[in-house]
Amino acid sequence: MFDDHKIKRMLDHRMHSVAALNWALDFRSQWKEVPSIEVYIDGKLRIDGNLNAITNPTLEVGLVHCRALLEFLGLRDDNGTLSQIKKRHRGDVGIEHFKNANGPLKKVDPKAALNRYKGERSEAEEALLQILHVTNKGLAHNTQDLIESPEQSRLIEIACHGIPALMISYFYTPLGLYPPASQITVR
């Protein structure tokens, strides 16, 4: 069996990473050219460079955590269609390993996940699939088919708002838990 307290802490950490990804997408989009940065620690300049030094790794880590949360919820890419994970690998922990007074939580039905989106269902599916594609092809492999585009960024942004909403609806709320508060303050 697994330590559900440790798993919940890990899921909270993943939710914080998704919030940081949202911040990085929004923050980086404010400049056409990459601005320079200076980081002061205890009043001393310790790091200088450009904004990508902060936003790029934040984006990449956030994308990986988005994928992990989708898989935790039981969602996967089945040849370009959002589908449900049928069988977990040994050692995997999914939403169905948690229970409330009504019994074990259920893996999220792909159609139910897409219906939560206020826009077109096809756009919601494309957004969630984009996360799975980018983390599989773009971050884990060196490929030519991953070219950053405004459309890709828009889909990732849609997914990054949708994934926390799915976690709240299907995990935190059914367990009577508060979702983690954002740890990011923007000035």
PyMOL CGO cylinders between C-alpha atoms (Angstrom):
from pymol import cmd
from pymol.cgo import CYLINDER

trace = [
    CYLINDER, 0.00, 0.00, 0.00, 1.06, 3.60, -0.40, 0.3, 1, 1, 1, 1, 1, 1,
    CYLINDER, 1.06, 3.60, -0.40, 1.26, 6.52, 2.01, 0.3, 1, 1, 1, 1, 1, 1,
    CYLINDER, 1.26, 6.52, 2.01, -1.73, 8.65, 0.96, 0.3, 1, 1, 1, 1, 1, 1,
    CYLINDER, -1.73, 8.65, 0.96, -0.41, 11.64, 2.93, 0.3, 1, 1, 1, 1, 1, 1,
    CYLINDER, -0.41, 11.64, 2.93, 2.82, 11.64, 0.88, 0.3, 1, 1, 1, 1, 1, 1,
    CYLINDER, 2.82, 11.64, 0.88, 0.86, 11.21, -2.36, 0.3, 1, 1, 1, 1, 1, 1,
    CYLINDER, 0.86, 11.21, -2.36, -1.40, 14.16, -1.49, 0.3, 1, 1, 1, 1, 1, 1,
    CYLINDER, -1.40, 14.16, -1.49, 1.69, 16.30, -0.77, 0.3, 1, 1, 1, 1, 1, 1,
    CYLINDER, 1.69, 16.30, -0.77, 3.14, 15.27, -4.12, 0.3, 1, 1, 1, 1, 1, 1,
    CYLINDER, 3.14, 15.27, -4.12, -0.13, 16.16, -5.88, 0.3, 1, 1, 1, 1, 1, 1,
    CYLINDER, -0.13, 16.16, -5.88, -0.17, 19.55, -4.13, 0.3, 1, 1, 1, 1, 1, 1,
    CYLINDER, -0.17, 19.55, -4.13, 3.40, 20.08, -5.37, 0.3, 1, 1, 1, 1, 1, 1,
    CYLINDER, 3.40, 20.08, -5.37, 2.30, 19.22, -8.90, 0.3, 1, 1, 1, 1, 1, 1,
    CYLINDER, 2.30, 19.22, -8.90, -0.59, 21.70, -8.64, 0.3, 1, 1, 1, 1, 1, 1,
    CYLINDER, -0.59, 21.70, -8.64, 1.90, 24.42, -7.55, 0.3, 1, 1, 1, 1, 1, 1,
    CYLINDER, 1.90, 24.42, -7.55, 4.03, 23.60, -10.60, 0.3, 1, 1, 1, 1, 1, 1,
    CYLINDER, 4.03, 23.60, -10.60, 1.01, 24.01, -12.88, 0.3, 1, 1, 1, 1, 1, 1,
    CYLINDER, 1.01, 24.01, -12.88, 0.32, 27.40, -11.27, 0.3, 1, 1, 1, 1, 1, 1,
    CYLINDER, 0.32, 27.40, -11.27, 3.95, 28.35, -11.92, 0.3, 1, 1, 1, 1, 1, 1,
    CYLINDER, 3.95, 28.35, -11.92, 3.55, 27.23, -15.54, 0.3, 1, 1, 1, 1, 1, 1,
    CYLINDER, 3.55, 27.23, -15.54, 0.51, 29.49, -15.89, 0.3, 1, 1, 1, 1, 1, 1,
    CYLINDER, 0.51, 29.49, -15.89, 2.54, 32.35, -14.44, 0.3, 1, 1, 1, 1, 1, 1,
    CYLINDER, 2.54, 32.35, -14.44, 5.48, 31.69, -16.79, 0.3, 1, 1, 1, 1, 1, 1,
    CYLINDER, 5.48, 31.69, -16.79, 3.23, 31.58, -19.87, 0.3, 1, 1, 1, 1, 1, 1,
    CYLINDER, 3.23, 31.58, -19.87, 1.56, 34.82, -18.94, 0.3, 1, 1, 1, 1, 1, 1,
    CYLINDER, 1.56, 34.82, -18.94, 4.71, 36.57, -17.77, 0.3, 1, 1, 1, 1, 1, 1,
    CYLINDER, 4.71, 36.57, -17.77, 6.83, 35.65, -20.81, 0.3, 1, 1, 1, 1, 1, 1,
    CYLINDER, 6.83, 35.65, -20.81, 4.07, 36.71, -23.21, 0.3, 1, 1, 1, 1, 1, 1,
    CYLINDER, 4.07, 36.71, -23.21, 4.40, 40.31, -22.01, 0.3, 1, 1, 1, 1, 1, 1,
    CYLINDER, 4.40, 40.31, -22.01, 7.61, 40.84, -24.04, 0.3, 1, 1, 1, 1, 1, 1,
    CYLINDER, 7.61, 40.84, -24.04, 8.26, 40.29, -27.71, 0.3, 1, 1, 1, 1, 1, 1,
    CYLINDER, 8.26, 40.29, -27.71, 12.02, 40.32, -27.15, 0.3, 1, 1, 1, 1, 1, 1,
    CYLINDER, 12.02, 40.32, -27.15, 13.45, 38.46, -24.17, 0.3, 1, 1, 1, 1, 1, 1,
    CYLINDER, 13.45, 38.46, -24.17, 14.27, 41.03, -21.47, 0.3, 1, 1, 1, 1, 1, 1,
    CYLINDER, 14.27, 41.03, -21.47, 17.37, 40.88, -19.30, 0.3, 1, 1, 1, 1, 1, 1,
    CYLINDER, 17.37, 40.88, -19.30, 17.05, 40.03, -15.62, 0.3, 1, 1, 1, 1, 1, 1,
    CYLINDER, 17.05, 40.03, -15.62, 19.07, 40.48, -12.48, 0.3, 1, 1, 1, 1, 1, 1,
    CYLINDER, 19.07, 40.48, -12.48, 18.44, 38.39, -9.39, 0.3, 1, 1, 1, 1, 1, 1,
    CYLINDER, 18.44, 38.39, -9.39, 19.45, 39.80, -6.03, 0.3, 1, 1, 1, 1, 1, 1,
    CYLINDER, 19.45, 39.80, -6.03, 19.79, 37.60, -2.97, 0.3, 1, 1, 1, 1, 1, 1,
    CYLINDER, 19.79, 37.60, -2.97, 20.21, 39.36, 0.36, 0.3, 1, 1, 1, 1, 1, 1,
    CYLINDER, 20.21, 39.36, 0.36, 20.80, 42.61, -1.53, 0.3, 1, 1, 1, 1, 1, 1,
    CYLINDER, 20.80, 42.61, -1.53, 23.65, 41.23, -3.67, 0.3, 1, 1, 1, 1, 1, 1,
    CYLINDER, 23.65, 41.23, -3.67, 23.47, 40.60, -7.41, 0.3, 1, 1, 1, 1, 1, 1,
    CYLINDER, 23.47, 40.60, -7.41, 23.89, 36.84, -7.76, 0.3, 1, 1, 1, 1, 1, 1,
    CYLINDER, 23.89, 36.84, -7.76, 22.44, 36.01, -11.18, 0.3, 1, 1, 1, 1, 1, 1,
    CYLINDER, 22.44, 36.01, -11.18, 22.07, 37.92, -14.40, 0.3, 1, 1, 1, 1, 1, 1,
    CYLINDER, 22.07, 37.92, -14.40, 20.93, 36.82, -17.81, 0.3, 1, 1, 1, 1, 1, 1,
    CYLINDER, 20.93, 36.82, -17.81, 17.57, 36.93, -19.53, 0.3, 1, 1, 1, 1, 1, 1,
    CYLINDER, 17.57, 36.93, -19.53, 14.03, 36.04, -18.56, 0.3, 1, 1, 1, 1, 1, 1,
    CYLINDER, 14.03, 36.04, -18.56, 14.22, 32.66, -20.32, 0.3, 1, 1, 1, 1, 1, 1,
    CYLINDER, 14.22, 32.66, -20.32, 16.56, 31.51, -17.53, 0.3, 1, 1, 1, 1, 1, 1,
    CYLINDER, 16.56, 31.51, -17.53, 13.49, 31.50, -15.29, 0.3, 1, 1, 1, 1, 1, 1,
    CYLINDER, 13.49, 31.50, -15.29, 10.57, 30.94, -17.63, 0.3, 1, 1, 1, 1, 1, 1,
    CYLINDER, 10.57, 30.94, -17.63, 11.93, 28.07, -19.76, 0.3, 1, 1, 1, 1, 1, 1,
    CYLINDER, 11.93, 28.07, -19.76, 12.61, 25.60, -16.93, 0.3, 1, 1, 1, 1, 1, 1,
    CYLINDER, 12.61, 25.60, -16.93, 9.37, 26.67, -15.22, 0.3, 1, 1, 1, 1, 1, 1,
    CYLINDER, 9.37, 26.67, -15.22, 7.45, 25.89, -18.41, 0.3, 1, 1, 1, 1, 1, 1,
    CYLINDER, 7.45, 25.89, -18.41, 9.13, 22.54, -18.90, 0.3, 1, 1, 1, 1, 1, 1,
    CYLINDER, 9.13, 22.54, -18.90, 8.67, 21.37, -15.32, 0.3, 1, 1, 1, 1, 1, 1,
    CYLINDER, 8.67, 21.37, -15.32, 5.07, 22.58, -15.31, 0.3, 1, 1, 1, 1, 1, 1,
    CYLINDER, 5.07, 22.58, -15.31, 4.32, 20.63, -18.48, 0.3, 1, 1, 1, 1, 1, 1,
    CYLINDER, 4.32, 20.63, -18.48, 5.70, 17.43, -16.97, 0.3, 1, 1, 1, 1, 1, 1,
    CYLINDER, 5.70, 17.43, -16.97, 3.55, 17.94, -13.86, 0.3, 1, 1, 1, 1, 1, 1,
    CYLINDER, 3.55, 17.94, -13.86, 0.49, 18.61, -16.06, 0.3, 1, 1, 1, 1, 1, 1,
    CYLINDER, 0.49, 18.61, -16.06, 1.05, 15.30, -17.77, 0.3, 1, 1, 1, 1, 1, 1,
    CYLINDER, 1.05, 15.30, -17.77, 1.47, 13.50, -14.44, 0.3, 1, 1, 1, 1, 1, 1,
    CYLINDER, 1.47, 13.50, -14.44, -1.80, 14.97, -13.18, 0.3, 1, 1, 1, 1, 1, 1,
    CYLINDER, -1.80, 14.97, -13.18, -3.65, 13.93, -16.34, 0.3, 1, 1, 1, 1, 1, 1,
    CYLINDER, -3.65, 13.93, -16.34, -2.33, 10.41, -15.93, 0.3, 1, 1, 1, 1, 1, 1,
    CYLINDER, -2.33, 10.41, -15.93, -3.20, 10.45, -12.22, 0.3, 1, 1, 1, 1, 1, 1,
    CYLINDER, -3.20, 10.45, -12.22, -6.77, 11.31, -13.22, 0.3, 1, 1, 1, 1, 1, 1,
    CYLINDER, -6.77, 11.31, -13.22, -6.72, 8.35, -15.60, 0.3, 1, 1, 1, 1, 1, 1,
    CYLINDER, -6.72, 8.35, -15.60, -6.44, 10.22, -18.91, 0.3, 1, 1, 1, 1, 1, 1,
    CYLINDER, -6.44, 10.22, -18.91, -4.13, 9.40, -21.81, 0.3, 1, 1, 1, 1, 1, 1,
    CYLINDER, -4.13, 9.40, -21.81, -3.59, 9.91, -25.53, 0.3, 1, 1, 1, 1, 1, 1,
    CYLINDER, -3.59, 9.91, -25.53, -4.83, 7.00, -27.63, 0.3, 1, 1, 1, 1, 1, 1,
    CYLINDER, -4.83, 7.00, -27.63, -3.66, 7.81, -31.17, 0.3, 1, 1, 1, 1, 1, 1,
    CYLINDER, -3.66, 7.81, -31.17, -4.86, 11.41, -31.06, 0.3, 1, 1, 1, 1, 1, 1,
    CYLINDER, -4.86, 11.41, -31.06, -7.98, 10.80, -28.97, 0.3, 1, 1, 1, 1, 1, 1,
    CYLINDER, -7.98, 10.80, -28.97, -8.30, 11.49, -25.28, 0.3, 1, 1, 1, 1, 1, 1,
    CYLINDER, -8.30, 11.49, -25.28, -9.11, 8.21, -23.58, 0.3, 1, 1, 1, 1, 1, 1,
    CYLINDER, -9.11, 8.21, -23.58, -9.06, 6.56, -20.20, 0.3, 1, 1, 1, 1, 1, 1,
    CYLINDER, -9.06, 6.56, -20.20, -6.12, 4.54, -18.91, 0.3, 1, 1, 1, 1, 1, 1,
    CYLINDER, -6.12, 4.54, -18.91, -7.33, 0.97, -18.83, 0.3, 1, 1, 1, 1, 1, 1,
    CYLINDER, -7.33, 0.97, -18.83, -4.68, -0.60, -16.65, 0.3, 1, 1, 1, 1, 1, 1,
    CYLINDER, -4.68, -0.60, -16.65, -2.11, 0.93, -14.37, 0.3, 1, 1, 1, 1, 1, 1,
    CYLINDER, -2.11, 0.93, -14.37, 1.46, -0.28, -14.20, 0.3, 1, 1, 1, 1, 1, 1,
    CYLINDER, 1.46, -0.28, -14.20, 2.62, -1.84, -10.97, 0.3, 1, 1, 1, 1, 1, 1,
    CYLINDER, 2.62, -1.84, -10.97, 3.50, 0.92, -8.52, 0.3, 1, 1, 1, 1, 1, 1,
    CYLINDER, 3.50, 0.92, -8.52, 1.41, 3.57, -10.30, 0.3, 1, 1, 1, 1, 1, 1,
    CYLINDER, 1.41, 3.57, -10.30, -0.92, 5.60, -8.12, 0.3, 1, 1, 1, 1, 1, 1,
    CYLINDER, -0.92, 5.60, -8.12, -4.11, 6.90, -9.63, 0.3, 1, 1, 1, 1, 1, 1,
    CYLINDER, -4.11, 6.90, -9.63, -7.23, 8.65, -8.48, 0.3, 1, 1, 1, 1, 1, 1,
    CYLINDER, -7.23, 8.65, -8.48, -8.98, 5.29, -8.08, 0.3, 1, 1, 1, 1, 1, 1,
    CYLINDER, -8.98, 5.29, -8.08, -6.64, 4.46, -5.19, 0.3, 1, 1, 1, 1, 1, 1,
    CYLINDER, -6.64, 4.46, -5.19, -8.38, 7.08, -3.04, 0.3, 1, 1, 1, 1, 1, 1,
    CYLINDER, -8.38, 7.08, -3.04, -11.82, 6.73, -1.53, 0.3, 1, 1, 1, 1, 1, 1,
    CYLINDER, -11.82, 6.73, -1.53, -14.44, 8.75, 0.27, 0.3, 1, 1, 1, 1, 1, 1,
    CYLINDER, -14.44, 8.75, 0.27, -17.66, 7.69, 2.02, 0.3, 1, 1, 1, 1, 1, 1,
    CYLINDER, -17.66, 7.69, 2.02, -19.10, 6.57, -1.35, 0.3, 1, 1, 1, 1, 1, 1,
    CYLINDER, -19.10, 6.57, -1.35, -16.17, 4.26, -2.07, 0.3, 1, 1, 1, 1, 1, 1,
    CYLINDER, -16.17, 4.26, -2.07, -13.17, 4.53, -4.39, 0.3, 1, 1, 1, 1, 1, 1,
    CYLINDER, -13.17, 4.53, -4.39, -12.92, 7.58, -6.62, 0.3, 1, 1, 1, 1, 1, 1,
    CYLINDER, -12.92, 7.58, -6.62, -13.31, 6.80, -10.29, 0.3, 1, 1, 1, 1, 1, 1,
    CYLINDER, -13.31, 6.80, -10.29, -10.92, 7.51, -13.13, 0.3, 1, 1, 1, 1, 1, 1,
    CYLINDER, -10.92, 7.51, -13.13, -12.10, 10.58, -14.99, 0.3, 1, 1, 1, 1, 1, 1,
    CYLINDER, -12.10, 10.58, -14.99, -14.22, 9.84, -18.03, 0.3, 1, 1, 1, 1, 1, 1,
    CYLINDER, -14.22, 9.84, -18.03, -12.70, 11.68, -21.03, 0.3, 1, 1, 1, 1, 1, 1,
    CYLINDER, -12.70, 11.68, -21.03, -16.09, 12.94, -22.21, 0.3, 1, 1, 1, 1, 1, 1,
    CYLINDER, -16.09, 12.94, -22.21, -16.89, 14.28, -18.74, 0.3, 1, 1, 1, 1, 1, 1,
    CYLINDER, -16.89, 14.28, -18.74, -13.50, 16.03, -18.63, 0.3, 1, 1, 1, 1, 1, 1,
    CYLINDER, -13.50, 16.03, -18.63, -14.12, 17.67, -22.00, 0.3, 1, 1, 1, 1, 1, 1,
    CYLINDER, -14.12, 17.67, -22.00, -17.66, 18.69, -21.07, 0.3, 1, 1, 1, 1, 1, 1,
    CYLINDER, -17.66, 18.69, -21.07, -16.31, 20.82, -18.20, 0.3, 1, 1, 1, 1, 1, 1,
    CYLINDER, -16.31, 20.82, -18.20, -14.71, 23.18, -20.72, 0.3, 1, 1, 1, 1, 1, 1,
    CYLINDER, -14.71, 23.18, -20.72, -16.88, 26.18, -21.59, 0.3, 1, 1, 1, 1, 1, 1,
    CYLINDER, -16.88, 26.18, -21.59, -15.63, 26.31, -25.20, 0.3, 1, 1, 1, 1, 1, 1,
    CYLINDER, -15.63, 26.31, -25.20, -15.65, 23.74, -27.97, 0.3, 1, 1, 1, 1, 1, 1,
    CYLINDER, -15.65, 23.74, -27.97, -15.09, 20.16, -26.80, 0.3, 1, 1, 1, 1, 1, 1,
    CYLINDER, -15.09, 20.16, -26.80, -12.70, 19.55, -29.69, 0.3, 1, 1, 1, 1, 1, 1,
    CYLINDER, -12.70, 19.55, -29.69, -10.58, 22.49, -28.48, 0.3, 1, 1, 1, 1, 1, 1,
    CYLINDER, -10.58, 22.49, -28.48, -10.50, 21.09, -24.95, 0.3, 1, 1, 1, 1, 1, 1,
    CYLINDER, -10.50, 21.09, -24.95, -9.42, 17.69, -26.24, 0.3, 1, 1, 1, 1, 1, 1,
    CYLINDER, -9.42, 17.69, -26.24, -6.76, 19.26, -28.46, 0.3, 1, 1, 1, 1, 1, 1,
    CYLINDER, -6.76, 19.26, -28.46, -5.45, 21.23, -25.47, 0.3, 1, 1, 1, 1, 1, 1,
    CYLINDER, -5.45, 21.23, -25.47, -5.13, 18.19, -23.19, 0.3, 1, 1, 1, 1, 1, 1,
    CYLINDER, -5.13, 18.19, -23.19, -3.62, 16.12, -25.99, 0.3, 1, 1, 1, 1, 1, 1,
    CYLINDER, -3.62, 16.12, -25.99, -1.14, 18.95, -26.63, 0.3, 1, 1, 1, 1, 1, 1,
    CYLINDER, -1.14, 18.95, -26.63, 0.19, 18.54, -23.08, 0.3, 1, 1, 1, 1, 1, 1,
    CYLINDER, 0.19, 18.54, -23.08, 0.64, 14.80, -23.59, 0.3, 1, 1, 1, 1, 1, 1,
    CYLINDER, 0.64, 14.80, -23.59, 2.26, 15.33, -26.98, 0.3, 1, 1, 1, 1, 1, 1,
    CYLINDER, 2.26, 15.33, -26.98, 4.63, 18.08, -25.89, 0.3, 1, 1, 1, 1, 1, 1,
    CYLINDER, 4.63, 18.08, -25.89, 5.82, 16.15, -22.85, 0.3, 1, 1, 1, 1, 1, 1,
    CYLINDER, 5.82, 16.15, -22.85, 6.29, 12.97, -24.85, 0.3, 1, 1, 1, 1, 1, 1,
    CYLINDER, 6.29, 12.97, -24.85, 7.79, 14.35, -28.06, 0.3, 1, 1, 1, 1, 1, 1,
    CYLINDER, 7.79, 14.35, -28.06, 9.05, 17.79, -27.13, 0.3, 1, 1, 1, 1, 1, 1,
    CYLINDER, 9.05, 17.79, -27.13, 10.64, 17.30, -23.75, 0.3, 1, 1, 1, 1, 1, 1,
    CYLINDER, 10.64, 17.30, -23.75, 11.53, 13.63, -23.71, 0.3, 1, 1, 1, 1, 1, 1,
    CYLINDER, 11.53, 13.63, -23.71, 12.88, 13.41, -27.29, 0.3, 1, 1, 1, 1, 1, 1,
    CYLINDER, 12.88, 13.41, -27.29, 14.63, 15.68, -29.75, 0.3, 1, 1, 1, 1, 1, 1,
    CYLINDER, 14.63, 15.68, -29.75, 12.19, 15.98, -32.64, 0.3, 1, 1, 1, 1, 1, 1,
    CYLINDER, 12.19, 15.98, -32.64, 11.60, 18.35, -35.52, 0.3, 1, 1, 1, 1, 1, 1,
    CYLINDER, 11.60, 18.35, -35.52, 7.82, 18.23, -35.32, 0.3, 1, 1, 1, 1, 1, 1,
    CYLINDER, 7.82, 18.23, -35.32, 7.67, 20.31, -32.16, 0.3, 1, 1, 1, 1, 1, 1,
    CYLINDER, 7.67, 20.31, -32.16, 7.75, 23.93, -33.23, 0.3, 1, 1, 1, 1, 1, 1,
    CYLINDER, 7.75, 23.93, -33.23, 6.56, 26.54, -30.77, 0.3, 1, 1, 1, 1, 1, 1,
    CYLINDER, 6.56, 26.54, -30.77, 3.64, 28.47, -32.19, 0.3, 1, 1, 1, 1, 1, 1,
    CYLINDER, 3.64, 28.47, -32.19, 1.01, 30.87, -30.87, 0.3, 1, 1, 1, 1, 1, 1,
    CYLINDER, 1.01, 30.87, -30.87, -1.61, 28.13, -31.32, 0.3, 1, 1, 1, 1, 1, 1,
    CYLINDER, -1.61, 28.13, -31.32, 0.44, 25.65, -29.31, 0.3, 1, 1, 1, 1, 1, 1,
    CYLINDER, 0.44, 25.65, -29.31, 0.88, 28.20, -26.53, 0.3, 1, 1, 1, 1, 1, 1,
    CYLINDER, 0.88, 28.20, -26.53, -2.85, 28.95, -26.55, 0.3, 1, 1, 1, 1, 1, 1,
    CYLINDER, -2.85, 28.95, -26.55, -3.72, 25.26, -26.25, 0.3, 1, 1, 1, 1, 1, 1,
    CYLINDER, -3.72, 25.26, -26.25, -1.21, 24.75, -23.44, 0.3, 1, 1, 1, 1, 1, 1,
    CYLINDER, -1.21, 24.75, -23.44, -2.69, 27.72, -21.62, 0.3, 1, 1, 1, 1, 1, 1,
    CYLINDER, -2.69, 27.72, -21.62, -6.20, 26.25, -21.96, 0.3, 1, 1, 1, 1, 1, 1,
    CYLINDER, -6.20, 26.25, -21.96, -4.99, 22.91, -20.60, 0.3, 1, 1, 1, 1, 1, 1,
    CYLINDER, -4.99, 22.91, -20.60, -3.11, 24.57, -17.74, 0.3, 1, 1, 1, 1, 1, 1,
    CYLINDER, -3.11, 24.57, -17.74, -6.32, 26.15, -16.53, 0.3, 1, 1, 1, 1, 1, 1,
    CYLINDER, -6.32, 26.15, -16.53, -8.35, 23.00, -17.14, 0.3, 1, 1, 1, 1, 1, 1,
    CYLINDER, -8.35, 23.00, -17.14, -6.13, 20.47, -15.39, 0.3, 1, 1, 1, 1, 1, 1,
    CYLINDER, -6.13, 20.47, -15.39, -6.34, 22.16, -11.95, 0.3, 1, 1, 1, 1, 1, 1,
    CYLINDER, -6.34, 22.16, -11.95, -10.12, 22.46, -12.43, 0.3, 1, 1, 1, 1, 1, 1,
    CYLINDER, -10.12, 22.46, -12.43, -10.30, 18.72, -13.11, 0.3, 1, 1, 1, 1, 1, 1,
    CYLINDER, -10.30, 18.72, -13.11, -8.18, 17.96, -10.04, 0.3, 1, 1, 1, 1, 1, 1,
    CYLINDER, -8.18, 17.96, -10.04, -10.42, 20.12, -7.87, 0.3, 1, 1, 1, 1, 1, 1,
    CYLINDER, -10.42, 20.12, -7.87, -13.64, 18.60, -9.24, 0.3, 1, 1, 1, 1, 1, 1,
    CYLINDER, -13.64, 18.60, -9.24, -12.60, 14.96, -9.27, 0.3, 1, 1, 1, 1, 1, 1,
    CYLINDER, -12.60, 14.96, -9.27, -10.04, 14.69, -6.47, 0.3, 1, 1, 1, 1, 1, 1,
    CYLINDER, -10.04, 14.69, -6.47, -9.95, 17.50, -3.91, 0.3, 1, 1, 1, 1, 1, 1,
    CYLINDER, -9.95, 17.50, -3.91, -13.70, 18.18, -3.63, 0.3, 1, 1, 1, 1, 1, 1,
    CYLINDER, -13.70, 18.18, -3.63, -14.82, 14.52, -3.42, 0.3, 1, 1, 1, 1, 1, 1,
    CYLINDER, -14.82, 14.52, -3.42, -12.27, 13.97, -0.65, 0.3, 1, 1, 1, 1, 1, 1,
    CYLINDER, -12.27, 13.97, -0.65, -13.33, 17.12, 1.20, 0.3, 1, 1, 1, 1, 1, 1,
    CYLINDER, -13.33, 17.12, 1.20, -9.86, 18.63, 0.75, 0.3, 1, 1, 1, 1, 1, 1,
    CYLINDER, -9.86, 18.63, 0.75, -8.93, 22.20, -0.04, 0.3, 1, 1, 1, 1, 1, 1,
    CYLINDER, -8.93, 22.20, -0.04, -6.79, 22.55, -3.14, 0.3, 1, 1, 1, 1, 1, 1,
    CYLINDER, -6.79, 22.55, -3.14, -3.38, 24.08, -2.50, 0.3, 1, 1, 1, 1, 1, 1,
    CYLINDER, -3.38, 24.08, -2.50, -3.22, 27.86, -2.56, 0.3, 1, 1, 1, 1, 1, 1,
    CYLINDER, -3.22, 27.86, -2.56, -0.91, 29.37, -5.15, 0.3, 1, 1, 1, 1, 1, 1,
    CYLINDER, -0.91, 29.37, -5.15, 2.59, 30.08, -3.91, 0.3, 1, 1, 1, 1, 1, 1,
    CYLINDER, 2.59, 30.08, -3.91, 3.22, 32.73, -6.56, 0.3, 1, 1, 1, 1, 1, 1,
    CYLINDER, 3.22, 32.73, -6.56, 2.91, 36.44, -5.98, 0.3, 1, 1, 1, 1, 1, 1,
    CYLINDER, 2.91, 36.44, -5.98, 3.39, 38.68, -9.00, 0.3, 1, 1, 1, 1, 1, 1,
    CYLINDER, 3.39, 38.68, -9.00, 4.30, 42.36, -8.65, 0.3, 1, 1, 1, 1, 1, 1,
]
cmd.load_cgo(trace, "trace")
